[in-house]
Amino acid sequence: MSETPDPAGTAVADRGRAAVEAVLQGRSRSAAAISLLREAALLPVLAVLIVVGTFVNSAFLTVSNISGIGQQISALGVVVVGESLILLIGGMDLSLEGTFGLAPMVGAWLIVPVAAFGAGTVLNPYLGILIVLAVGAAVGLVNGVLIVKGRLNGFIVTLGMTIVLAGLQNGIVKGNTLFNLPAAFSYLGSAYLGKVPVSLVVTVIIFAGTGLFLRYHRIGRAIYAVGGNRDAARAAGIKVDRIRLGVYVAGSILAAIGGLMEAGRVSAVTGQQGYQEGIIFAVFAAAVIGGVSLQGGRGNMVGAASGVILLGLVQNILDLANAPNYWIEAIDGTVILFALVMARVIGGEATAE
């Protein structure tokens, strides 16, 4: 004998499902609003800096100055994208600053003549660029294997790798500076499209492409999952080790591209580029004040880009104000702390974590 459906019970169940869906939709809208708020957390700080800059020097808002800021922050921005990806999986890579210096050093060393302290092989500049990328990939692969497969501490591994890369960078050229770089090798960091630096255009494309990849591609979403809860991601069928290894390689390649940009901007590769300049501090500062969590699984490219722009504006304002060199680091640190506090107030606790 078949059972007769209970209309009252069916109606109650339908109302229950509708209530659950309403709650989930409300949570989704709330999460979207919070995400948007976090992405915009630094905008008030940037607005204040722009106003300050206009009062400090009338040249601040000129096209040439804005273009100069864009060129100066491009190399840093590309490295920030690489570090942000690694932070998103719950990792950390201090050696990006070493790759930033060594990768273009090796490429340039194989390209320029002996008179410019090169190896004398005088390779084709385009082949040299491929070598730059290959060095970046190799460093990232070694880091990834040691950390992911060898289960070694990421902080210690990349700290040791940083020192190794810095030693190689100075050792292969005996502390000399490589100059007379070919136009093709310098193009990325020195060329302009009208009044817009090519390096800035490339950096914007990298930020936008990475942001879209993280948001819409399954691997991008998997990166967030791995950083949020590695065990849960593995249980969901995500190839966690492969994702982590790939991210370390990608981050290191981006650091190599940033180093190539910097070499082109200054038309030379010095032994100080990267490690001796301590760029990793600026990289972490830009990422963290932009809302990328050090605990992994949270952050976006809009916030990271905002952090890069903030540091660039601060540096430019200090230059235009002719601030004494011995005060610049103190002012930089103060602004970073202020930005963190503002991000915490505007975007919530997770933003400035």
N, C-alpha and C positions, 0 to 999 in steps of 0.2 A: 504494500500500500504506500503510495507516494505521499510525502508530506506537503501540506499546503503552506505556501510562503506566508509569513507573518508581515503584513503591511506595516504595522507599527514598528516592528523590529528593524525592518529594512529602512524605514524613514530615520530611525535613530542612528543606524550605522552610517547612512548617507550624511546626516548632520555631523556625525563625529569625524568622518573623512574630510568634510568641508572645513570643519574647525581646525583640523591638523594642517590642511593645506594653507589656510589663512595664516596660521602661526608661522609656517615655514616661509611663506611669501613675505611676511612681515620681517622675519629674521634676515631673509635675503636682501630686502631693501635696506634694513639697518646695517648689514655688513657692507653693502655697496656704499652707503653714506659714510661709514667709518673709513673705508678704504680711500674714498675721495678726499676726506678730511686729512688723512695721513699724507696723501700725495701732495696736498696743498699746504702742509704745515709750515714749510719754509718760505712761502710766498710773502707773508708780512715782513719777515726778516730781510728778504731780498729787496722789497719795496723801500724799507728804511735805508738800506745801503745805497740804493740808487739816489734817494733824496740827499743823503749825506755826500755822495760823490759829486752831485751837481753844485753843492755849496763849497766843497773843498777846492774844486778847479773847474773852470768853465769848459775845459776841453774834455771833460769826462764823457759827455753824451755825444761827442763827435763821432762820425763814421769811422775815422781812422783809429780812434782809441777803442771803440767797441770791437772793431776788426782785430786789433792787437790783442785784446783780452781773449777773443775767440781762438786766436792762434796759440796763445800761451797756455790755455787750459785744455787744448785738444789732446795732447799726449797724456796728460794726467787723467783726462776723462776716459780714454780707452782702457787704461790700466784699472780704473775704478770699476768699469764694467766687468773686467776679468775677476777682480777681487770680490765683487758683489755676487757673481755667480757661485764662487767658491764658498762664500759666507752663507748663501742660500741653502747649500747642501749640508750646512753645519760644520764646514771645514774652515781652514785658515791657511793662507800662503804668504809668508813673509818674503819668500824668494822672488816675488814678482819684480822687486826693485833690482835684484841681481840680473834677472833676465832682461829687464829694461835697458841695462847697460851692456851686458855681454853679447846679446844677440846682434845688435847693430855693429858692435865692435868687431866680431868675427866676420860679418859680411863685408864691412869696410876694409878690414885688414887684408882680405883676399882680393879686393878690387883695386885699391890704390897702389901706386908704385913704391919702390923702396925709398925713394927720396921723400915721400910723405909718410914714412915709417910703416909702409905696408909689407906684406909677405913677398911681393914681387911677382905673384902669379897673374895679376892684372886680369881677373875674371870679368866677364860681361856683367854690367851692373844689374841686369834683370836676374841673372843667375845668383848674384849676391843677395838680392831681395829674397829669393827662394831659400837661400841658406839662412837668412835671418829668421824666417818663419820655421825652418826645420830645427834650428837651435831652440826656439821657443817650444816647439812641440816635444823635442827630446827632453828638455828640462821638466816640462809638465808630466811627461810619461814616467820619468824616473821618480818624481815626487809621488805621483799617483800610485805606482806599484809599491813603493815603500810604505805608503800610508794605508792604502786600501787592501793590498794583498799581504804586505808584511805586517800590517796592524801596528805600525809604529806611531808614536805621538806626532801629530801633524805640526805642532808648534816647533818641536825640537828638530824634526826632519827639515822643515823649510828654513829654520834658522841656520842649521848647518849648511844647507844648500846655498843660502845667501852668501855666506863667508867663502865657500868654494868658488862661486861664480865671480865674486869680487876679486878674489885672488887670480883667477884665470884672466879676467878682464884687464888687469894691470900687467900680469905676467907676459901675455903674448905680445904686448907692445912695449914692455919694459918701462911702463909708466908714461909713455909718450902719448901725444894727441894726434889722431889721424885727421888729416885735412885734405883739401883738393878732392872732395867727394864729387863723383859724376852727377850731372844734372838729373839723370833718371833715378839715382839712389836718393837724391835730396828732394825730389819732386813732392812727395807726400807732405813734407813738413815746411816747404818753402814756397810752393806755387800758390797762385791766386786765380780765382775765377771772377774777373772784374775786381771788386774790392773785398770779396769774400775768400778767406783762406781755404784751400783745398782740404787741409787737415780738419777744419771745422766741419765742412760738409761731410767728410768721411765719418767723423765722430758722431755727428747727428744721426747719420744712417745706421751706425753701429748701435747707438742707444735705442733708436726706434725699432730696428730689426730685432734686437734682443728682447725688448719689451713685448713686442707682438709675439715672438717665439714663446716667451714664458707664459703669456696669457692664453694663447690659442693652440699651441702645438702640444701633443700628448707628452712629449719628452720634457717640454717646459713645465707642464703641470706636474710631471713626475719629479722634477727637481725640487719643487716646493714640498711634495709629499715626502721625499727622502730627508729633507732638512727638518720637516715637522715631526716625523716619527719614523725612524729608519726601520724598525721592526714591523710596524703596521704596513709600511710601503712594501716591504719584502713579502709579507703575508698576502698583499693584494696582487702579487704577481709581477711587481716592478723589479727589473734587474738592477738592484741597488748598486752593486759593485761596478757594473758597467757605466751607470750614470755618473757615479762619483769619479771614476777614472777619466771619463770623457770631459767632465767639467774641469778637472785639473789641467788637462791638456789644452782645452779651449782658453782657460784663463791665462796660461803661460804664453800661448800664441798671441793673445791680445796685448800682453805686456811687451812682447817683441815688436808688435806693430806700433805701440806707443813709443818705444825706444827709437824706432826708425823715424817716426815723426819728429822726435826731439833732435835727432842727429841732423835731419834736414833743416830744422828751424835755426839751429846754431851753425850749420855748415861744417860740422866737425863731430868726432866722437872722442870724448875725453875719458880718462881713467876714473873721473869723479862721477860720470853720469850714472844715475841710479843709486847705488849703495852709498857712496860718499855724500850724495846730496840728501839722503834720508827721505826719499819721496814716499816710502811706504807709510810714514806717519800722515802725510797729506791724503794718501789713498784711503786709509782707514777712517780718517776724520770725515772725508767727503761721503763715504758710504754710510757711516754710522749716523751722522747728523742728517743724512737723507732718509733715515728710517730703515736701513737694512739691519736686521737683527743679527747680533753676534751668536745667537743661539740657533740660528738657521730657520728656514721655512717661512720667513716673513721679510718683505721688502719689495721694491719695484724700481724700474729704471727711471721713472719720473722723479722719485725722491733722490736717487743717486745723482742724477743730472743736476738737480737743485743744489745738492751739496757741492758739486764741482764748481758750479756758477758762483756760489757764495764765496768759496775760497778765492776764486779768480777776482771777484769784485773787491774783496778785502785787500788782496795784494796790490791791485791797481790803485785803489784809493790811497794806500800807504805810499806807493811810488809817487803819485801826483802830489801828495802832501809833503813830499821830501822828508818823510819820517826817518829819524836816525836808525841806522842798521841795528844798533844794539837794543832798540826797543821793539823791533818788528816781531820777533818771536813771541814776546810777552803779549803784544796786542793780538797777534794771530790766535794764541791760546785763549785769550779772554773772549774773543769773538766766537770761537768754537763752543766754549762753555755757554755763552749767552744763547747761541743758536740751539744748543741741546735743550736748554731750559724752555725756550720758546716753543720748540717742537713738542716737548712734553706737555706744556700748557695747552697748546692748540690741538695736537693730534692724539693725546692720550698717552698712557704709560708705555704701551708697546712701541710707539713711534720712537722714543728716545731710549729704548732699552739698551 
